[in-house]
């Protein structure tokens, strides 16, 4: 018996699941402009268990190199987040959960994450979009969250004064 290879299409694949290109995204970004763009929930929803709470959605956060200044922090109260840089190294800033909407400035830390390395943040951890490590680079990172977390469980705070790192 020989099985033929099919072209991937919505019609042919829909009975098995969903798919979406995460590196050549043509639709408008939810957030974008300047050096940060975010396309949430573009790769379908992965059911991880019998209830709707056990689902993961996939998005892309694309960052162009920008000065190493932390200007914004966010957290999700009930969801962790996965960040996987796909095509370049990134810096991420993180801070411990505070239980309120006050950014723990003195407790923020910055880590270099090599491309291909998955970082999993616990619920409540302060963070924001990664920073491209190399000047002139634009890096795409896979973002894994429950579907619509950006709309239902995201506390965002702009800092009064940027924090410079490096």
Residue pairs with C-beta under 8 A, 6 or more apart in sequence:
6 12
8 19
13 19
17 44
18 43
18 44
18 45
19 43
19 44
20 42
20 43
20 44
20 58
21 42
22 42
22 43
22 58
22 59
22 60
22 86
22 140
22 142
23 60
23 86
23 87
23 140
25 39
25 42
25 60
27 39
27 42
29 37
29 38
29 39
30 38
30 39
30 40
30 150
31 37
31 38
32 38
34 66
35 63
35 64
35 65
35 66
36 61
36 62
36 63
36 64
36 66
36 129
37 60
37 61
37 62
37 63
38 59
38 60
38 61
38 62
38 129
38 143
38 150
39 59
39 60
39 61
39 62
40 57
40 59
40 143
40 145
40 148
40 149
40 150
41 57
41 58
41 59
41 147
41 148
42 58
42 59
42 60
43 57
43 58
43 59
44 57
44 58
45 55
45 56
45 57
45 147
46 55
46 56
46 57
46 58
47 54
47 55
48 54
48 55
48 56
53 146
55 146
55 147
56 82
56 144
56 145
56 146
57 144
57 145
57 146
57 147
57 148
57 149
58 142
58 143
58 144
59 142
59 143
59 145
60 140
60 141
60 142
60 143
61 83
61 129
61 130
61 140
61 141
61 143
62 138
62 139
62 140
62 141
63 90
63 129
63 130
63 131
63 132
63 138
63 139
63 141
64 132
64 137
64 138
65 131
65 132
65 134
65 135
65 136
65 137
65 138
66 131
66 132
67 164
68 91
68 131
68 164
68 165
68 166
69 162
69 163
69 164
69 165
70 93
70 108
70 110
70 128
70 159
70 162
70 163
70 164
70 165
71 158
71 159
71 162
72 128
72 129
72 156
72 157
72 158
72 159
73 93
73 95
73 103
73 108
73 126
73 127
73 128
73 156
73 157
73 159
74 126
74 127
74 128
74 154
74 155
74 156
74 157
75 97
75 123
75 124
75 125
75 126
75 127
75 154
75 155
76 123
76 124
76 145
76 149
76 153
76 154
76 155
77 123
77 124
77 153
77 155
78 123
78 153
79 123
79 145
79 146
79 149
79 153
80 120
80 121
80 122
80 123
80 125
81 120
81 121
81 125
81 127
81 143
81 144
81 145
81 149
82 118
82 119
82 120
82 121
82 142
82 143
82 144
82 145
83 90
83 92
83 113
83 118
83 119
83 121
83 130
83 141
83 142
83 143
83 144
84 116
84 117
84 118
84 119
84 141
84 142
84 144
85 113
85 114
85 115
85 116
85 117
85 130
85 139
85 140
85 141
86 115
86 116
86 139
86 140
86 141
86 142
87 115
87 139
87 140
88 115
88 132
88 133
88 134
88 137
88 138
88 139
89 112
89 113
89 114
89 115
89 132
89 133
89 134
89 139
90 112
90 113
90 115
90 130
90 131
90 132
90 133
90 139
90 141
91 110
91 111
91 112
91 113
91 130
91 131
91 133
91 165
92 110
92 111
92 113
92 119
92 127
92 130
92 131
93 108
93 109
93 110
93 126
93 127
93 128
93 131
93 165
94 108
94 109
94 110
94 111
94 121
94 125
94 126
94 127
95 103
95 104
95 105
95 107
95 108
95 109
95 125
95 126
95 127
96 104
96 107
96 124
96 125
96 126
97 122
97 123
97 124
97 125
97 126
98 104
98 124
98 126
99 124
101 155
101 157
103 126
103 157
103 159
104 126
105 159
105 163
108 126
108 163
110 165
111 119
112 133
113 119
113 130
115 139
121 127
130 139
130 141
132 138
132 139
133 139
146 153
